[in-house]
Structures are given as C-alpha cells and as structure tokens.
Amino acid sequence: MSVVAKLFNNAVLAIIGLILSAYSVYVEHKVEHKDDTPDGDDFQALCDIEAIGASCSAVFSLPEGKMLSFFGIVPEGHALDIPNGVLGMLFYSYIFIRFQIIGNKQRILFTTSVNLLISTLAILSSAFLARKLYIIRELCVVCISTHIINTTLWIRAIREGMGSSEKVVKTE
C-alpha cells in the first residue's frame, strides 16, 4: 500500500469515526434531555432501527456509556465524566491530525509508540463495550461501526510498529 493510500485510508476512517462519535454524543444528549424539550418525546435516533432490533439510544444510556466514571477514574457528575462518544471524538481527531502531519518532523505525541498505545486503549474499550452488547443482546449499528474502525486502526498501528525504525540513539 502506498503512503498516499495509507494516509487517505486512515484519514477517511478517522473522519467517519469522528462523525459517528459526534452523532452518538448528539443522540445521548437528546435522550438524556428529552423531558427538557417540547419535542423530546418525538425524537427517534436514525440508528434506532426497529426492523433489525437495533437501538443505539438505549445503549448510549447505559452506565458503560461514560467509561471514565464507570471504572472510577473520575467521580460520576465530574466535569470529565464525559460520554464515550467524546472520547471517540478525541481519539479520531488525534488519528486524523497524526496522519496529516506524519510527513513533517514527528513530535513526541505523534510517534509510532504513542499511536500504538492510544490505538490499543481504543481497541480495549471497543472489546469491553462489544462484550457488553453481546451480554445484553443489544444491537447498536453506530457502536459496531466504531468497533470495526478501531480494529482497523489498531491493526494498522501494529503493522506500523512492527515495521518501525524508531530506535533509541545513544549520544556519547
């Protein structure tokens, strides 16, 4: 795969992931505040597809929908008790920016090792959330789409790490 194709593919995946994550935040917000608006009861998410039994709005409302507080990293209600969609937006923004500046001199936040670490955290969260979906027998089209994107980006990060020539150079 050429460098241009790799750049394009990761950038496109990041943009799609960013859009899906932003939509999940929108849906979660609408569901959370449905009593606050006159048309709140009429809201139906595009990803709630009755014909196939999919309901992303139900999934986004689960306690696991805010993993930082779910795992006790931040207290519930804290300013950093943010939806997983916001974490996804941060991750996909990082990926997009990384692959847009990769041709320039790399900065410490954009090295192969950091990318592998961040992609591994993303795939671990995807695996945890996918397991939860399986346990509760819920279908979430947005979730599955982001899990596929995260898996693809993680595999690419591993491949990049295996082919990386990042070495520590000792200066004497």
N, C-alpha and C positions, 0 to 999 in steps of 0.2 A: 504494500500500500504506500503510495507516495505521501510525502509530507503534506502537500496541499489537501489530499483526500482525507488524511487523518485529522488535520486541522478543521476541515469542513465538517466531518462527521461528529467530532466531539463538540464543536461549537453548536451544531444543529441539535444534538442531544441535550446540551445544556439549555438552549433556548426552549425546547419542548418541555424539559423538566421544570424550568422556571415558570412557564405558563401554567403547567399542571399544578405546581405548588401554589402559585398565586390564586388559582381557581379554588384550590382546597381551602385556603385561608378565607376567601370570599364566602364559600358555602358554609364553613364553620361559623363565621361571623353572622351570616343571615339566620342560621338555625339557632344560634345562641341568643340572638336578639329578636326573635320572631314576635315576641309579645310586645316589644317596644315600638313596632311599626304597624300602621293600619292594614297594610297588605301582607304582613308577615305570615299569616296562615295560608296565603295563596302561593307562597314560594315553593317551587319544586326545582331541585337541582337537576341540571342536564344529565348528571351521572347517576341519578336515581332512575333506573330503567326497570320498570315493573315486569316487563315481558321476560327478562332473563333473571329476575330476582336480585338485581344489583341495587345497593343503597349506600352511596358514599356518605351521604349526610348522617346516617346512623353511625357509620364507622368513625367519622371525624369527631363525633361527640363522645366517644369512649375516653376513659381516663388516660389510656395509652396515647391519645391524640396530642398530649402535651408531655412528651417523654422526659423532659428535664425535671418536672415536678413528680412525675410518676416514679422515677428512680431516686427521688430525694436529693437531686443535685441542687435544686432551688426549691424553696417552700412554695406551696400552692398559693396563687394570688400574687406572687412576686412579679416585679417588672420583667424578669427574664423567664417567667412561666409562659412561654410562647408556644403557639401551635407548631406541630411538626412541619407544617407547610412553610412556616417562616424559616425553620432550619434548612428545609429543602431549597428555599429561595437563596439562602446564603451559600449553600453548597454549589448549586448550579451557577450562581454568579461567579464564585471562585473558579469553577471549571472553565467558564466562558472567558473570563479575564486571563486565566493562565494560558489558554491556548491562543489568545490574541497577542500576548506579549512574549510567547515562547521563543520567537526569533531574536528578540532583544536579549541583552545580558540578563540572565536569570537573577532574581532577587531571592533571598532566603525563604520567603513564603511560597515560592513557586517551584521549588526543586522537585525532583522525581520522588525523593523520600517523603516529603511533606504531602505531595499528591497521593502517594500510596497510603499514607496514614489516614488522610481525610477520606479517601475513597473506601478504605477498609471500615472506618466508622460508619459511613453511609450504608455499606452493604450489611454490616451487622445490625443496624437499625432496621433495614429492609427485611432481613431474615427474622428478626424478632416480631415485627409487625405482620409479616406474611404468616408466621406461625399462629399469631393471634387470630387472624382472619380465618385460618383453617379450623382452629378450635371452635370459634363461634359460628362457623359455617356461613360466613357473610361474603358476598361478592362485591368488590369495590374496584371498578374499572380504572379510576384515577390511580388508586394505590398500586394495582398490578402494573400499570404503565410505568409508574416511577420505579417500581422494583426492577423491571426489565432494563430501564435506563441505568439505574445504579449498578446492576450486574454488569452491563456492557462497559460502563466507565471503569469499574473495578478490574475487570479482565484486562482492559487496555492499560490501566495503571500497572498491573502486574507485569504485563509484557514489556512495558516501557522500563520498569525497574530491572527486569532480567537482562535487557539489552543496554542498560545504562552504563555509562563510563564514568559515573561520579565516583571519584576516589579522593581520599584524603591525601593531600600532598604535603609532605613534611618539608619545612624550610629550615635550613641549617645556618 
